[in-house]
Amino acid sequence: MAGEKITITIDDLHSPDVEQKLERAQAIEEAHKHYVQQQAAAPPMVNAGKASFMYNAAVYMAIFGLIGGLLAWGLSEGFTTLVPNRYMQMQEMDNRRVDVIAQLQEGSIMEMQAESQLLEIYADYPSNPYAQILSDVTLTAEQQSEAIGKRLELDALPNFVHRFVWYTVVGVMFAFLLAVAEPMMTRNRRGVVLNGAVGIGLSLVGAAVIGLFINKIYHLLGGGTLDASFIRQVVARGVVWAVFGMFITIAPAVVMKSSKKLVIGIIGGALGGFLGGLLFDPIDVLFNSASLSRLLAFVTIGFLSGMATGLIESAAKTGWLKVTGGVITGKQFIIYRNPTFLGSSPACEIYLFKDPRVSDHHAAIHQSRNGYEIEDLNDEPSTYINGELVERTRLRAGDEIQIGSSTFCIQERKQSVAIK
């Protein structure tokens, strides 16, 4: 034991064992000092924690997308109630009218019942000029179609403005929630503000694109026309929402300036938007409710867009860090940027919040054709790889990285090429 007292008598002064006892005491003292130094240099123990399924990208992106869909539906319904659009009313009215005519043709209702129901439908839109055209029994179907076409030309500008505002209201909720999902999970307030602002901006661009260009394609595909088949109507709406979906999922990629993440966001958003858009009309037919159709379709669009983006991102990743210890155990950080910074600054790609042992830009992961390297950016190195302090070293799959109270495991799917 260090500090052991040695008792020496007068007789011992002349004993040859005295020198040996002194040497033994000195050796014990040196061993104790070495042990203390080793303990001080070793990385602090990290609680591995319990991995949460909520840190799976497909899960939290789907949840945030679903919430975005609910909010989008609520705000859009409020907007259309306060500011009704005559053209959208005409579409709803025509869907109800077609349903009555179908029942008449099937023989489930009599002609008098059909006429009565049609009059009730038209009465629900007393100030709508399209209802007045469709309820005018003196006009043939061809004359009605021609009259509606002329009316659409007159309403072109107000319809565009209303459509733009409506898609903006809807898109803002989708884009904002999907954009802030990642920084919310890592408690990065700066990321929430930045990603959210970019998401809102992109939703405005998407709304303008839909209003100016895609709506014309929608009509060319047969959407919104009185003589279009049901299948053409469904596909046309799916195409519109596929295009819009691209704009509501790419904000994180724009902020990160990553072309790979941009492609992933576009594919995920388009896929989710298309599948959700396909449900609009079938749900409307099934439940005979335009509002319920929009609710279920919006929730589906948000859920599928978020989940698809998370799944595609996971399938396409080539290098990533999995958090194995710390507050966000189970979270995965895909390495997109070169270099990728780890630190306590919200500007870092991997944000390690509220850890006093982590500096603003604590370390950086560099990509090359040979794989990944990690560099400690502090004056005094405090980054550990497999328990050893490093300044800069090559990383291999399975290596454990410890920075402050967080530990990561580096994973590689294949040899990576440098990404800028």
VOGULO-854391 format. One record per residue (C-alpha): residue in one letter; x, y, z. Coordinates in nm, 4 decimals, always signed. Example, Ala and Ser with C-alpha at 12.3 -4.5 7.8 and 13.67 -1.06 7.14 Angstrom:
BEGIN
code->A&u->+1.2300&v->-0.4500&w->+0.7800
code->S&u->+1.3670&v->-0.1060&w->+0.7140
//
This chain:
BEGIN
code->M&u->+0.0000&v->+0.0000&w->+0.0000
code->A&u->+0.1288&v->+0.3482&w->-0.0877
code->G&u->+0.2514&v->+0.5529&w->+0.2083
code->E&u->+0.3424&v->+0.2431&w->+0.4166
code->K&u->+0.5639&v->+0.3426&w->+0.7116
code->I&u->+0.8977&v->+0.1737&w->+0.7531
code->T&u->+1.0249&v->+0.1299&w->+1.1093
code->I&u->+1.4016&v->+0.1285&w->+1.1426
code->T&u->+1.5772&v->+0.0488&w->+1.4698
code->I&u->+1.9350&v->+0.1361&w->+1.5641
code->D&u->+2.0337&v->-0.2198&w->+1.4791
code->D&u->+1.8731&v->-0.1876&w->+1.1394
code->L&u->+2.1003&v->+0.0981&w->+1.0514
code->H&u->+2.3769&v->-0.1557&w->+1.0139
code->S&u->+2.1508&v->-0.4172&w->+0.8464
code->P&u->+2.1809&v->-0.4924&w->+0.4710
code->D&u->+1.7957&v->-0.5216&w->+0.4555
code->V&u->+1.7475&v->-0.1461&w->+0.4998
code->E&u->+1.8308&v->-0.0635&w->+0.1396
code->Q&u->+1.5972&v->-0.3377&w->+0.0160
code->K&u->+1.3095&v->-0.2029&w->+0.2300
code->L&u->+1.3634&v->+0.1494&w->+0.0960
code->E&u->+1.3667&v->+0.0233&w->-0.2622
code->R&u->+1.0453&v->-0.1739&w->-0.1985
code->A&u->+0.8673&v->+0.1317&w->-0.0553
code->Q&u->+0.9778&v->+0.3450&w->-0.3494
code->A&u->+0.8510&v->+0.0839&w->-0.5986
code->I&u->+0.5126&v->+0.0702&w->-0.4273
code->E&u->+0.4876&v->+0.4502&w->-0.4340
code->E&u->+0.5732&v->+0.4623&w->-0.8068
code->A&u->+0.3126&v->+0.1942&w->-0.8850
code->H&u->+0.0468&v->+0.3908&w->-0.6968
code->K&u->+0.1287&v->+0.7118&w->-0.8869
code->H&u->+0.1114&v->+0.5263&w->-1.2184
code->Y&u->-0.2300&v->+0.3817&w->-1.1252
code->V&u->-0.3656&v->+0.7288&w->-1.0378
code->Q&u->-0.2390&v->+0.8711&w->-1.3681
code->Q&u->-0.3971&v->+0.5876&w->-1.5640
code->Q&u->-0.7304&v->+0.6403&w->-1.3903
code->A&u->-0.7239&v->+1.0136&w->-1.4685
code->A&u->-0.6432&v->+0.9549&w->-1.8342
code->A&u->-0.9050&v->+0.6869&w->-1.8895
code->P&u->-1.2355&v->+0.7984&w->-2.0437
code->P&u->-1.5243&v->+0.8361&w->-1.7988
code->M&u->-1.7672&v->+0.5480&w->-1.7828
code->V&u->-2.0754&v->+0.6023&w->-1.9983
code->N&u->-2.4163&v->+0.4670&w->-1.9184
code->A&u->-2.5139&v->+0.2694&w->-2.2252
code->G&u->-2.8759&v->+0.3606&w->-2.1744
code->K&u->-3.1721&v->+0.1924&w->-2.3344
code->A&u->-3.2160&v->+0.2312&w->-2.7077
code->S&u->-3.5515&v->+0.3858&w->-2.7984
code->F&u->-3.7399&v->+0.2861&w->-3.1121
code->M&u->-3.8388&v->+0.6533&w->-3.1371
code->Y&u->-3.4867&v->+0.7317&w->-3.2582
code->N&u->-3.5435&v->+0.5223&w->-3.5687
code->A&u->-3.5667&v->+0.7712&w->-3.8578
code->A&u->-3.8572&v->+0.5910&w->-4.0271
code->V&u->-4.0539&v->+0.5967&w->-3.7000
code->Y&u->-4.0100&v->+0.9591&w->-3.5948
code->M&u->-4.0379&v->+1.0899&w->-3.9519
code->A&u->-4.3666&v->+0.9002&w->-3.9952
code->I&u->-4.5011&v->+1.0365&w->-3.6646
code->F&u->-4.4054&v->+1.3948&w->-3.7440
code->G&u->-4.5542&v->+1.3548&w->-4.0915
code->L&u->-4.8791&v->+1.2228&w->-3.9449
code->I&u->-4.9010&v->+1.5202&w->-3.7072
code->G&u->-4.8316&v->+1.7488&w->-4.0024
code->G&u->-5.1181&v->+1.5880&w->-4.1919
code->L&u->-5.3602&v->+1.6434&w->-3.9049
code->L&u->-5.2603&v->+2.0088&w->-3.8702
code->A&u->-5.2734&v->+2.0595&w->-4.2474
code->W&u->-5.6259&v->+1.9200&w->-4.2585
code->G&u->-5.7446&v->+2.1332&w->-3.9665
code->L&u->-5.6059&v->+2.4582&w->-4.1080
code->S&u->-5.7185&v->+2.3871&w->-4.4643
code->E&u->-6.0726&v->+2.3084&w->-4.3513
code->G&u->-6.0824&v->+2.6302&w->-4.1525
code->F&u->-5.9537&v->+2.8265&w->-4.4502
code->T&u->-6.2057&v->+2.6815&w->-4.6973
code->T&u->-6.4860&v->+2.7458&w->-4.4493
code->L&u->-6.3894&v->+3.1098&w->-4.4077
code->V&u->-6.2937&v->+3.1608&w->-4.7733
code->P&u->-6.4917&v->+2.9136&w->-4.9866
code->N&u->-6.3691&v->+2.8453&w->-5.3388
code->R&u->-6.6466&v->+2.8196&w->-5.5986
code->Y&u->-6.4493&v->+2.5860&w->-5.8220
code->M&u->-6.3758&v->+2.3438&w->-5.5352
code->Q&u->-6.7440&v->+2.3617&w->-5.4416
code->M&u->-6.8288&v->+2.2713&w->-5.7997
code->Q&u->-6.6026&v->+1.9639&w->-5.7796
code->E&u->-6.7631&v->+1.8528&w->-5.4539
code->M&u->-7.1068&v->+1.9166&w->-5.5964
code->D&u->-7.0260&v->+1.7221&w->-5.9122
code->N&u->-6.8972&v->+1.4240&w->-5.7103
code->R&u->-7.2257&v->+1.4160&w->-5.5200
code->R&u->-7.4230&v->+1.4578&w->-5.8432
code->V&u->-7.2362&v->+1.1694&w->-6.0099
code->D&u->-7.3101&v->+0.9487&w->-5.7100
code->V&u->-7.6841&v->+1.0192&w->-5.7376
code->I&u->-7.6814&v->+0.9493&w->-6.1123
code->A&u->-7.4953&v->+0.6218&w->-6.0512
code->Q&u->-7.7608&v->+0.5133&w->-5.7997
code->L&u->-8.0312&v->+0.5986&w->-6.0517
code->Q&u->-7.8638&v->+0.3931&w->-6.3223
code->E&u->-7.8211&v->+0.1007&w->-6.0847
code->G&u->-8.1903&v->+0.1171&w->-6.0025
code->S&u->-8.1370&v->+0.1696&w->-5.6300
code->I&u->-8.3407&v->+0.4925&w->-5.6408
code->M&u->-8.6305&v->+0.6133&w->-5.8551
code->E&u->-8.6127&v->+0.9042&w->-6.1001
code->M&u->-8.8194&v->+1.1309&w->-5.8762
code->Q&u->-8.5903&v->+1.0565&w->-5.5834
code->A&u->-8.2879&v->+1.1346&w->-5.7974
code->E&u->-8.4335&v->+1.4681&w->-5.9063
code->S&u->-8.5157&v->+1.5563&w->-5.5466
code->Q&u->-8.1636&v->+1.4733&w->-5.4278
code->L&u->-8.0066&v->+1.6716&w->-5.7110
code->L&u->-8.2153&v->+1.9777&w->-5.6208
code->E&u->-8.1008&v->+1.9434&w->-5.2592
code->I&u->-7.7356&v->+1.9300&w->-5.3741
code->Y&u->-7.7726&v->+2.2452&w->-5.5852
code->A&u->-7.9518&v->+2.4197&w->-5.2989
code->D&u->-7.6427&v->+2.3674&w->-5.0787
code->Y&u->-7.4527&v->+2.6097&w->-5.3058
code->P&u->-7.7047&v->+2.8918&w->-5.3624
code->S&u->-7.4517&v->+3.1567&w->-5.4682
code->N&u->-7.2279&v->+2.9299&w->-5.6714
code->P&u->-7.2472&v->+3.0095&w->-6.0467
code->Y&u->-7.1424&v->+2.6544&w->-6.1333
code->A&u->-7.4397&v->+2.5179&w->-5.9401
code->Q&u->-7.6667&v->+2.7493&w->-6.1358
code->I&u->-7.5250&v->+2.6132&w->-6.4627
code->L&u->-7.5559&v->+2.2485&w->-6.3610
code->S&u->-7.9084&v->+2.2954&w->-6.2257
code->D&u->-8.0310&v->+2.4652&w->-6.5446
code->V&u->-8.2426&v->+2.1929&w->-6.7061
code->T&u->-8.2767&v->+2.3978&w->-7.0252
code->L&u->-7.9091&v->+2.3374&w->-7.1060
code->T&u->-7.7770&v->+2.0221&w->-7.2675
code->A&u->-7.4693&v->+1.8507&w->-7.1227
code->E&u->-7.2567&v->+2.0035&w->-7.3998
code->Q&u->-7.3935&v->+2.3511&w->-7.3294
code->Q&u->-7.3305&v->+2.3056&w->-6.9576
code->S&u->-6.9701&v->+2.2049&w->-7.0255
code->E&u->-6.9202&v->+2.5072&w->-7.2507
code->A&u->-7.0737&v->+2.7431&w->-6.9926
code->I&u->-6.8536&v->+2.6020&w->-6.7177
code->G&u->-6.5453&v->+2.6479&w->-6.9392
code->K&u->-6.6276&v->+3.0162&w->-6.9925
code->R&u->-6.6893&v->+3.0606&w->-6.6220
code->L&u->-6.3508&v->+2.9022&w->-6.5422
code->E&u->-6.1802&v->+3.1562&w->-6.7674
code->L&u->-6.3426&v->+3.4382&w->-6.5711
code->D&u->-6.2440&v->+3.2798&w->-6.2402
code->A&u->-5.8856&v->+3.1921&w->-6.3454
code->L&u->-5.7111&v->+3.4512&w->-6.1265
code->P&u->-5.9223&v->+3.4140&w->-5.8097
code->N&u->-5.9031&v->+3.0357&w->-5.8445
code->F&u->-5.5239&v->+3.0514&w->-5.8699
code->V&u->-5.4945&v->+3.2782&w->-5.5663
code->H&u->-5.7231&v->+3.0576&w->-5.3624
code->R&u->-5.5441&v->+2.7420&w->-5.4767
code->F&u->-5.2041&v->+2.8965&w->-5.3959
code->V&u->-5.3112&v->+2.9990&w->-5.0449
code->W&u->-5.4762&v->+2.6605&w->-4.9851
code->Y&u->-5.1673&v->+2.4637&w->-5.0889
code->T&u->-4.9508&v->+2.7015&w->-4.8857
code->V&u->-5.1594&v->+2.6419&w->-4.5727
code->V&u->-5.1413&v->+2.2671&w->-4.6292
code->G&u->-4.7769&v->+2.2588&w->-4.7351
code->V&u->-4.6491&v->+2.4701&w->-4.4474
code->M&u->-4.7703&v->+2.2157&w->-4.1943
code->F&u->-4.6303&v->+1.9189&w->-4.3857
code->A&u->-4.2973&v->+2.0827&w->-4.4661
code->F&u->-4.2431&v->+2.2345&w->-4.1219
code->L&u->-4.3120&v->+1.9167&w->-3.9263
code->L&u->-4.1033&v->+1.6961&w->-4.1550
code->A&u->-3.8204&v->+1.9509&w->-4.1619
code->V&u->-3.7913&v->+1.9838&w->-3.7832
code->A&u->-3.8243&v->+1.6125&w->-3.7027
code->E&u->-3.4492&v->+1.5438&w->-3.6930
code->P&u->-3.3423&v->+1.8534&w->-3.4941
code->M&u->-3.6353&v->+1.8055&w->-3.2553
code->M&u->-3.5165&v->+1.4532&w->-3.1791
code->T&u->-3.1652&v->+1.5806&w->-3.1072
code->R&u->-3.2918&v->+1.8906&w->-2.9194
code->N&u->-3.1228&v->+2.1282&w->-3.1612
code->R&u->-3.3165&v->+2.4556&w->-3.1353
code->R&u->-3.1056&v->+2.6238&w->-3.3998
code->G&u->-3.1795&v->+2.3356&w->-3.6362
code->V&u->-3.5519&v->+2.3607&w->-3.5632
code->V&u->-3.5563&v->+2.7297&w->-3.6558
code->L&u->-3.3342&v->+2.6929&w->-3.9635
code->N&u->-3.4909&v->+2.3755&w->-4.1023
code->G&u->-3.8404&v->+2.4986&w->-4.0233
code->A&u->-3.7858&v->+2.8289&w->-4.2010
code->V&u->-3.6469&v->+2.6557&w->-4.5101
code->G&u->-3.9359&v->+2.4082&w->-4.5040
code->I&u->-4.1895&v->+2.6900&w->-4.4986
code->G&u->-4.0116&v->+2.8631&w->-4.7862
code->L&u->-4.0084&v->+2.5475&w->-4.9950
code->S&u->-4.3791&v->+2.4923&w->-4.9306
code->L&u->-4.4432&v->+2.8359&w->-5.0813
code->V&u->-4.2438&v->+2.7391&w->-5.3900
code->G&u->-4.4359&v->+2.4132&w->-5.4132
code->A&u->-4.7694&v->+2.5919&w->-5.3870
code->A&u->-4.6702&v->+2.8280&w->-5.6681
code->V&u->-4.5551&v->+2.5385&w->-5.8890
code->I&u->-4.8815&v->+2.3552&w->-5.8321
code->G&u->-5.0839&v->+2.6662&w->-5.9059
code->L&u->-4.8934&v->+2.7740&w->-6.2160
code->F&u->-4.7957&v->+2.4517&w->-6.3868
code->I&u->-4.9023&v->+2.1261&w->-6.2274
code->N&u->-5.2704&v->+2.2128&w->-6.2142
code->K&u->-5.2653&v->+2.2371&w->-6.5943
code->I&u->-5.1136&v->+1.8877&w->-6.6111
code->Y&u->-5.3813&v->+1.7778&w->-6.3662
code->H&u->-5.6491&v->+1.8846&w->-6.6115
code->L&u->-5.4642&v->+1.7326&w->-6.9075
code->L&u->-5.4572&v->+1.3998&w->-6.7230
code->G&u->-5.8318&v->+1.4266&w->-6.6727
code->G&u->-5.8470&v->+1.5639&w->-6.3204
code->G&u->-6.1259&v->+1.8044&w->-6.2343
code->T&u->-6.3155&v->+1.7588&w->-6.5616
code->L&u->-6.6764&v->+1.6507&w->-6.5680
code->D&u->-6.6242&v->+1.3832&w->-6.8324
code->A&u->-6.3090&v->+1.2244&w->-6.6849
code->S&u->-6.3137&v->+0.8592&w->-6.5838
code->F&u->-6.2690&v->+0.7749&w->-6.2170
code->I&u->-5.9287&v->+0.6123&w->-6.2786
code->R&u->-5.7975&v->+0.9170&w->-6.4646
code->Q&u->-5.9185&v->+1.1416&w->-6.1830
code->V&u->-5.7425&v->+0.9272&w->-5.9215
code->V&u->-5.4140&v->+0.9111&w->-6.1141
code->A&u->-5.4195&v->+1.2839&w->-6.1916
code->R&u->-5.4601&v->+1.3715&w->-5.8255
code->G&u->-5.1836&v->+1.1299&w->-5.7315
code->V&u->-4.9464&v->+1.3022&w->-5.9772
code->V&u->-5.0244&v->+1.6460&w->-5.8324
code->W&u->-4.9515&v->+1.5309&w->-5.4789
code->A&u->-4.6385&v->+1.3458&w->-5.5892
code->V&u->-4.4976&v->+1.6737&w->-5.7213
code->F&u->-4.6050&v->+1.8639&w->-5.4117
code->G&u->-4.4596&v->+1.5903&w->-5.1911
code->M&u->-4.1136&v->+1.6617&w->-5.3316
code->F&u->-4.1205&v->+2.0107&w->-5.1830
code->I&u->-4.2314&v->+1.9097&w->-4.8332
code->T&u->-3.9495&v->+1.6654&w->-4.7566
code->I&u->-3.6317&v->+1.8267&w->-4.8913
code->A&u->-3.5732&v->+2.1112&w->-4.6426
code->P&u->-3.3117&v->+1.9197&w->-4.4351
code->A&u->-3.1186&v->+1.8393&w->-4.7535
code->V&u->-3.1219&v->+2.2037&w->-4.8619
code->V&u->-2.9961&v->+2.3167&w->-4.5208
code->M&u->-2.7298&v->+2.0454&w->-4.5188
code->K&u->-2.6384&v->+2.1124&w->-4.8840
code->S&u->-2.6276&v->+1.7394&w->-4.9521
code->S&u->-2.7169&v->+1.6171&w->-5.3002
code->K&u->-2.7578&v->+1.2598&w->-5.1778
code->K&u->-3.0026&v->+1.3588&w->-4.9052
code->L&u->-3.1837&v->+1.5785&w->-5.1588
code->V&u->-3.2444&v->+1.2801&w->-5.3877
code->I&u->-3.3642&v->+1.0746&w->-5.0913
code->G&u->-3.6054&v->+1.3502&w->-4.9866
code->I&u->-3.7426&v->+1.3904&w->-5.3384
code->I&u->-3.8067&v->+1.0177&w->-5.3800
code->G&u->-3.9602&v->+0.9803&w->-5.0331
code->G&u->-4.1845&v->+1.2839&w->-5.0691
code->A&u->-4.2961&v->+1.1931&w->-5.4202
code->L&u->-4.3759&v->+0.8348&w->-5.3206
code->G&u->-4.5698&v->+0.9359&w->-5.0104
code->G&u->-4.7522&v->+1.2138&w->-5.1941
code->F&u->-4.8512&v->+0.9900&w->-5.4840
code->L&u->-4.9826&v->+0.7066&w->-5.2675
code->G&u->-5.1695&v->+0.9479&w->-5.0413
code->G&u->-5.3076&v->+1.1395&w->-5.3385
code->L&u->-5.4466&v->+0.8177&w->-5.4831
code->L&u->-5.6695&v->+0.7839&w->-5.1766
code->F&u->-5.8511&v->+1.1159&w->-5.2131
code->D&u->-6.1244&v->+1.0089&w->-5.4519
code->P&u->-6.1727&v->+0.6454&w->-5.3388
code->I&u->-6.2241&v->+0.7652&w->-4.9805
code->D&u->-6.4651&v->+1.0324&w->-5.1018
code->V&u->-6.6661&v->+0.7693&w->-5.2896
code->L&u->-6.6556&v->+0.5271&w->-4.9973
code->F&u->-6.7637&v->+0.7723&w->-4.7270
code->N&u->-6.9308&v->+1.0377&w->-4.9445
code->S&u->-6.7449&v->+1.3070&w->-4.7506
code->A&u->-6.4928&v->+1.5428&w->-4.9062
code->S&u->-6.3759&v->+1.6548&w->-4.5618
code->L&u->-6.3129&v->+1.2992&w->-4.4418
code->S&u->-6.1427&v->+1.2222&w->-4.7722
code->R&u->-5.9009&v->+1.5079&w->-4.7190
code->L&u->-5.8394&v->+1.4111&w->-4.3562
code->L&u->-5.7462&v->+1.0500&w->-4.4317
code->A&u->-5.5496&v->+1.1445&w->-4.7416
code->F&u->-5.3511&v->+1.4170&w->-4.5608
code->V&u->-5.2670&v->+1.1864&w->-4.2718
code->T&u->-5.1602&v->+0.9181&w->-4.5186
code->I&u->-4.9501&v->+1.1620&w->-4.7234
code->G&u->-4.7671&v->+1.2872&w->-4.4147
code->F&u->-4.7204&v->+0.9412&w->-4.2656
code->L&u->-4.6021&v->+0.7754&w->-4.5867
code->S&u->-4.3801&v->+1.0667&w->-4.6930
code->G&u->-4.2032&v->+1.0667&w->-4.3593
code->M&u->-4.1729&v->+0.6904&w->-4.3340
code->A&u->-4.0604&v->+0.6492&w->-4.6961
code->T&u->-3.7929&v->+0.9156&w->-4.6507
code->G&u->-3.6650&v->+0.7438&w->-4.3362
code->L&u->-3.6651&v->+0.3970&w->-4.4953
code->I&u->-3.4964&v->+0.5099&w->-4.8170
code->E&u->-3.2369&v->+0.7023&w->-4.6182
code->S&u->-3.1617&v->+0.3934&w->-4.4113
code->A&u->-3.1371&v->+0.1727&w->-4.7200
code->A&u->-2.9092&v->+0.4163&w->-4.9041
code->K&u->-2.6684&v->+0.4942&w->-4.6202
code->T&u->-2.3052&v->+0.3908&w->-4.6605
code->G&u->-2.1523&v->+0.5281&w->-4.3439
code->W&u->-2.3133&v->+0.6245&w->-4.0158
code->L&u->-2.2649&v->+0.6595&w->-3.6430
code->K&u->-2.4965&v->+0.4728&w->-3.4087
code->V&u->-2.5275&v->+0.6174&w->-3.0601
code->T&u->-2.4547&v->+0.3340&w->-2.8152
code->G&u->-2.4345&v->+0.5379&w->-2.4953
code->G&u->-2.5698&v->+0.8692&w->-2.3747
code->V&u->-2.8941&v->+1.0652&w->-2.3801
code->I&u->-2.9993&v->+0.9701&w->-2.7341
code->T&u->-2.8976&v->+0.6039&w->-2.7339
code->G&u->-3.0261&v->+0.4328&w->-3.0464
code->K&u->-3.0123&v->+0.7414&w->-3.2703
code->Q&u->-2.8224&v->+0.7062&w->-3.5963
code->F&u->-2.6367&v->+0.9883&w->-3.7683
code->I&u->-2.5731&v->+0.9295&w->-4.1355
code->I&u->-2.2482&v->+1.0820&w->-4.2579
code->Y&u->-2.3409&v->+1.3152&w->-4.5449
code->R&u->-2.1034&v->+1.6103&w->-4.5099
code->N&u->-1.7281&v->+1.6101&w->-4.5492
code->P&u->-1.6163&v->+1.6869&w->-4.2903
code->T&u->-1.8916&v->+1.6015&w->-4.0445
code->F&u->-1.8488&v->+1.7899&w->-3.7164
code->L&u->-1.9340&v->+1.6583&w->-3.3699
code->G&u->-1.9674&v->+1.9044&w->-3.0834
code->S&u->-2.1790&v->+2.1074&w->-2.8459
code->S&u->-2.2457&v->+2.3785&w->-3.1053
code->P&u->-2.5895&v->+2.3552&w->-3.2718
code->A&u->-2.4076&v->+2.4248&w->-3.5987
code->C&u->-2.2468&v->+2.0780&w->-3.5832
code->E&u->-2.3967&v->+1.8007&w->-3.7935
code->I&u->-2.3890&v->+1.5796&w->-3.4826
code->Y&u->-2.5046&v->+1.7979&w->-3.1957
code->L&u->-2.4068&v->+1.6799&w->-2.8453
code->F&u->-2.6178&v->+1.9062&w->-2.6290
code->K&u->-2.5518&v->+2.0170&w->-2.2723
code->D&u->-2.2346&v->+1.8155&w->-2.2191
code->P&u->-1.9690&v->+2.0195&w->-2.0326
code->R&u->-1.6945&v->+1.7827&w->-2.1496
code->V&u->-1.7668&v->+1.8523&w->-2.5164
code->S&u->-1.6301&v->+2.1615&w->-2.6942
code->D&u->-1.8146&v->+2.3555&w->-2.9631
code->H&u->-1.6438&v->+2.1724&w->-3.2484
code->H&u->-1.4973&v->+1.8783&w->-3.0631
code->A&u->-1.4076&v->+1.6442&w->-3.3492
code->A&u->-1.4485&v->+1.5985&w->-3.7227
code->I&u->-1.5002&v->+1.2916&w->-3.9380
code->H&u->-1.3310&v->+1.3125&w->-4.2757
code->Q&u->-1.4274&v->+1.1018&w->-4.5767
code->S&u->-1.1905&v->+0.9761&w->-4.8419
code->R&u->-1.1761&v->+0.6959&w->-5.0938
code->N&u->-1.0179&v->+0.4825&w->-4.8252
code->G&u->-1.2971&v->+0.5301&w->-4.5746
code->Y&u->-1.3283&v->+0.7530&w->-4.2684
code->E&u->-1.0876&v->+0.9284&w->-4.0344
code->I&u->-1.1633&v->+1.1087&w->-3.7107
code->E&u->-0.9735&v->+1.4179&w->-3.5967
code->D&u->-0.9779&v->+1.5672&w->-3.2479
code->L&u->-1.0038&v->+1.9480&w->-3.2770
code->N&u->-0.9098&v->+2.0405&w->-2.9180
code->D&u->-0.5772&v->+2.1758&w->-2.7909
code->E&u->-0.5682&v->+1.8833&w->-2.5514
code->P&u->-0.7060&v->+1.5680&w->-2.7217
code->S&u->-1.0142&v->+1.4274&w->-2.5483
code->T&u->-1.1572&v->+1.1948&w->-2.8115
code->Y&u->-1.1304&v->+0.8238&w->-2.7442
code->I&u->-1.1313&v->+0.5407&w->-2.9961
code->N&u->-1.1762&v->+0.2016&w->-2.8349
code->G&u->-1.0681&v->+0.3540&w->-2.5028
code->E&u->-0.7520&v->+0.5239&w->-2.6301
code->L&u->-0.6903&v->+0.8957&w->-2.6757
code->V&u->-0.6372&v->+0.9968&w->-3.0378
code->E&u->-0.5559&v->+1.3106&w->-3.2339
code->R&u->-0.6333&v->+1.1729&w->-3.5790
code->T&u->-0.6798&v->+0.8137&w->-3.6803
code->R&u->-0.8393&v->+0.5873&w->-3.9388
code->L&u->-1.1812&v->+0.4513&w->-3.8383
code->R&u->-1.2864&v->+0.0965&w->-3.9059
code->A&u->-1.6338&v->-0.0528&w->-3.8898
code->G&u->-1.7188&v->-0.1404&w->-3.5325
code->D&u->-1.4808&v->+0.1099&w->-3.3710
code->E&u->-1.6207&v->+0.2758&w->-3.0590
code->I&u->-1.5925&v->+0.6532&w->-3.0394
code->Q&u->-1.6349&v->+0.8295&w->-2.7078
code->I&u->-1.6795&v->+1.2049&w->-2.6798
code->G&u->-1.7849&v->+1.3365&w->-2.3421
code->S&u->-2.0764&v->+1.1325&w->-2.2114
code->S&u->-2.1725&v->+0.9914&w->-2.5524
code->T&u->-2.0416&v->+0.6842&w->-2.7290
code->F&u->-2.0863&v->+0.5933&w->-3.0948
code->C&u->-2.0215&v->+0.2898&w->-3.3072
code->I&u->-1.9008&v->+0.3596&w->-3.6608
code->Q&u->-2.0751&v->+0.1510&w->-3.9272
code->E&u->-1.9949&v->+0.1120&w->-4.2970
code->R&u->-2.1935&v->-0.0657&w->-4.5653
code->K&u->-1.9361&v->-0.0340&w->-4.8405
code->Q&u->-1.6316&v->+0.1670&w->-4.9324
code->S&u->-1.7285&v->+0.5322&w->-4.9445
code->V&u->-1.6324&v->+0.7982&w->-5.1930
code->A&u->-1.5641&v->+1.1457&w->-5.0672
code->I&u->-1.8712&v->+1.3675&w->-5.0659
code->K&u->-1.8457&v->+1.7435&w->-5.0723
//
